[in-house]
Amino acid sequence: MPAEWEPHEATWLSWPHKEASWPGAFEPVPHVFARIAKALSGSELVRINVADEVFADRVRDFLNAEGVDPDAVRFHFNPTDDAWVRDHGPIYVVRDREGKRERAINDWGYNAWGNKYPPYDNDDVVPTRIAEEMGERLFTPGIVMEGGSIDVNGRGTLLTTEACLLNPNRNPHLDKSRIEGYLRDYLGVSNILWLGDGIVGDDTDGHIDDLTRFVAADTVVTAIEEDPQDENYEILMANYERLQTMKLEDGSPLRVVRLPMPGPVWFKDQRLPVSYANFYIANRKVLVPTYRHENDVKACQILQKCFPDREVIGLDCTELIWGLGSIHCVTQQQPAVFR
């Protein structure tokens, strides 16, 4: 599995339509997606899953209003139950042979984070539909796994959490060692690093993409809550302490950069899982969720230092996060191939 910063052919989106995922606050969500598509379109092709041509026409209206270049967008008729393509979309792997890069898709099982939000039948088959449409080689590991639960450096090291991958609502028949076997076999990794719990309000049971992310082969940024009275303080400090002892695939120490948290964001008495770690690395840009907090600028500055060759763009995700996910959750990279 290549690192997210390696060259992309495109970024996948699954256009939002399930109003129940943003109860009472769906109206602004398609506009947020259009702004994400606009930012991505200046960097790479944007592939959008929609149910049919009628749905595509509705999406075009949002994209046109945002000024998205239609030549930078491709629509794919893959009906979805929800918009979280990071978790239900294709997870790509690549191999290099004789100067050519070959690409394949993993179609892991998908059960909406432990059967929390049925139905999810359409989402579960999205990777297979994409592989069939695009003539990609397909692997079916046969276990439940979500894209947001893993992060890789492209050199053989993978980050994940015990709270998610060891949760009995995913693969109760598998212990830690057997799950590691699947990760090695289907993602080509050799070194698996385990963090503990996820942030408060995260209904995915602790996805890594709200906690700690690779920004280079030897470097991660990790979310840190600086207020000792905050519920996330001890959770994130415990993960930070684990990171201090971790090694890369070659035995060298992991470099760790601290990334602030935005502070609590609430909606209808529910604390939302806000984190700047839910950024997305595109070819020429890094899209960072912001939350109208004083740490927005600081977080973008830290990430700009991590990606000096890319433009870091903060996008207001205050409305998007009511669905309990942010920019990384609604994007999925398609690695470029060299033939």
Secondary structure by P-SEA (a helix, b strand, c coil): cccccccccbbbbccccccccccccccaaaaaaaaaaaaaaacbbbbbbcccaaaaaaaaaaaaaaccccccbbbbccccccccccccccbbbbbbcccbbbbbbbbcccccccccccccccccaaaaaaaaaaccbbbbccbbbbccccccccccbbbbbccccccccccccccaaaaaaaaaacccccbbbbbcccccccccccccccccccccccbbbbbbbccccccaaaaaaaaaaaaaacccccccbbbbbbbbbcccccccccccccccccccccccbbbbbbccccaaaaaaaaaaaacccbbbbbbbccccccccccccccbbbbbbbcc
